[in-house]
Amino acid sequence: MISLLIRIGLVLFSWGTLIFLPKKSFAKYLPVTFFSTSILLVEALLGRSYKWWKIKGGEKAATNNALAFIFGPYFIGNIWIFHLTYGKFWLYSLTNLFADSLLAFPLNSLFKRFNLYKLKKFKPIHLFLTAFPYSLFNYAFQLYIDKTQQTNIFETRK
């Protein structure tokens, strides 16, 4: 029951913060967020296949946890981080270092304590070492999107 409340709380709180985000930022960073979310969904599937973590409650609980984390704090957090830091790579990197460290170490322990999941073959350091490079790929992808959109703007003006 507590894990259900945590999942619901994470999703509702995350999405609730969007009332403070400009609509323009949401639209601008939505493609990179979908890109990043897709990668994380693949990782979640691989993690279940290779038993990187153990989830109390079986496949249904594993799916619910993955969807709550990915489409809650991860999805919305990605948009917020881009909104607050994009264009300042050093700030973006530091913010992601902090957020990924927070996830891998104290939050991971907290989620383990609440029986949401338990890392098995995957250790907290592995969680961090996969999460941080994702952020760098995301930044590169957003730069590509911006470059592509600028090229399209100049082509339509000709």
C-alpha positions as CSV (number, residue, x, y, z in Angstrom):
1,M,0.0,0.0,0.0
2,I,2.8,2.4,0.9
3,S,4.5,1.8,-2.4
4,L,1.3,2.6,-4.3
5,L,1.0,5.9,-2.4
6,I,4.6,6.7,-3.2
7,R,4.2,6.0,-6.9
8,I,1.0,8.0,-7.1
9,G,2.6,10.9,-5.1
10,L,5.7,10.9,-7.3
11,V,3.6,11.2,-10.5
12,L,1.1,13.7,-9.2
13,F,3.8,16.0,-7.6
14,S,6.0,15.9,-10.7
15,W,3.2,16.7,-13.1
16,G,1.8,19.3,-10.7
17,T,4.9,21.4,-11.0
18,L,4.2,22.0,-14.6
19,I,1.8,24.8,-13.7
20,F,4.9,26.9,-13.0
21,L,6.7,26.0,-16.3
22,P,6.2,28.2,-19.4
23,K,4.3,26.3,-22.1
24,K,7.0,27.3,-24.6
25,S,9.6,25.4,-22.5
26,F,7.4,22.4,-22.3
27,A,7.0,22.2,-26.0
28,K,10.7,23.0,-26.7
29,Y,12.0,20.2,-24.5
30,L,9.4,17.6,-25.1
31,P,11.2,15.9,-28.0
32,V,14.4,15.4,-26.0
33,T,12.4,14.2,-23.1
34,F,10.6,11.6,-25.3
35,F,14.0,10.6,-26.6
36,S,15.4,10.2,-23.1
37,T,12.3,8.4,-21.8
38,S,12.5,5.9,-24.6
39,I,16.1,5.0,-23.7
40,L,15.1,4.6,-20.1
41,L,12.2,2.4,-21.0
42,V,14.6,0.1,-22.9
43,E,16.9,0.1,-19.9
44,A,13.9,-0.9,-17.7
45,L,13.1,-3.8,-20.0
46,L,16.7,-4.9,-20.1
47,G,17.0,-4.6,-16.3
48,R,14.1,-6.9,-15.8
49,S,15.4,-9.4,-18.4
50,Y,18.9,-9.5,-16.9
51,K,17.6,-9.2,-13.3
52,W,19.6,-6.1,-12.5
53,W,17.1,-5.4,-9.6
54,K,14.5,-7.2,-7.7
55,I,11.0,-5.8,-7.2
56,K,8.7,-7.1,-4.5
57,G,5.3,-7.9,-6.0
58,G,6.5,-9.4,-9.3
59,E,6.0,-8.2,-12.9
60,K,3.0,-6.0,-12.2
61,A,4.8,-4.1,-9.4
62,A,7.9,-3.8,-11.6
63,T,5.9,-2.3,-14.4
64,N,4.1,0.1,-12.1
65,N,7.3,1.2,-10.5
66,A,9.1,1.7,-13.8
67,L,6.2,3.7,-15.3
68,A,5.8,5.8,-12.2
69,F,9.5,6.7,-12.0
70,I,10.0,7.2,-15.8
71,F,6.8,9.2,-16.5
72,G,6.8,11.0,-13.2
73,P,9.9,12.5,-11.8
74,Y,12.3,11.5,-14.6
75,F,10.1,12.9,-17.4
76,I,9.2,16.1,-15.7
77,G,12.6,16.5,-14.1
78,N,14.2,16.3,-17.5
79,I,12.1,19.1,-18.8
80,W,12.7,21.3,-15.7
81,I,16.5,20.7,-15.9
82,F,16.6,21.7,-19.5
83,H,14.4,24.8,-18.9
84,L,16.6,26.0,-16.0
85,T,20.0,25.1,-17.4
86,Y,20.0,24.8,-21.2
87,G,22.6,26.9,-22.9
88,K,24.9,26.7,-19.9
89,F,26.5,23.3,-20.3
90,W,28.5,23.5,-17.1
91,L,25.4,24.3,-15.1
92,Y,23.5,21.5,-16.9
93,S,26.3,19.0,-16.1
94,L,26.5,20.1,-12.5
95,T,22.8,19.9,-12.0
96,N,22.7,16.4,-13.6
97,L,25.7,15.3,-11.5
98,F,23.8,16.4,-8.4
99,A,20.4,14.9,-9.5
100,D,22.0,11.6,-10.6
101,S,24.0,11.3,-7.4
102,L,20.9,12.0,-5.3
103,L,19.0,9.2,-7.2
104,A,21.9,6.7,-7.1
105,F,22.7,7.0,-3.4
106,P,20.3,8.5,-0.9
107,L,17.1,8.1,-2.9
108,N,18.0,4.6,-3.9
109,S,18.4,3.7,-0.2
110,L,15.1,5.3,0.6
111,F,13.3,3.4,-2.2
112,K,14.9,0.2,-1.0
113,R,13.7,0.8,2.5
114,F,10.1,1.3,1.3
115,N,10.4,-1.9,-0.7
116,L,9.9,-0.3,-4.1
117,Y,12.9,-2.1,-5.5
118,K,16.3,-3.6,-4.6
119,L,19.3,-3.4,-6.8
120,K,20.7,-6.9,-7.5
121,K,23.4,-7.1,-10.1
122,F,23.3,-3.3,-10.5
123,K,24.9,-1.3,-7.7
124,P,24.2,2.3,-6.8
125,I,27.4,3.4,-8.6
126,H,26.2,1.6,-11.8
127,L,23.0,3.5,-11.5
128,F,24.9,6.8,-11.4
129,L,27.3,5.7,-14.2
130,T,24.4,5.0,-16.5
131,A,22.3,8.0,-15.6
132,F,24.9,10.7,-16.0
133,P,25.9,9.7,-19.6
134,Y,22.2,9.8,-20.5
135,S,22.1,13.4,-19.6
136,L,25.1,14.1,-21.9
137,F,23.3,12.3,-24.8
138,N,20.2,14.3,-24.0
139,Y,22.1,17.6,-24.3
140,A,23.7,16.5,-27.6
141,F,20.2,15.5,-28.9
142,Q,18.8,18.9,-27.9
143,L,21.6,20.7,-29.6
144,Y,20.9,18.6,-32.7
145,I,17.2,19.5,-32.5
146,D,18.0,23.2,-32.2
147,K,20.4,23.1,-35.1
148,T,17.8,21.3,-37.3
149,Q,15.1,23.8,-36.4
150,Q,17.4,26.8,-37.2
151,T,18.3,25.2,-40.5
152,N,14.6,24.8,-41.3
153,I,13.8,28.4,-40.4
154,F,16.5,29.7,-42.7
155,E,15.4,27.4,-45.6
156,T,11.8,28.7,-45.3
157,R,12.9,32.3,-45.4
158,K,14.7,31.9,-48.8
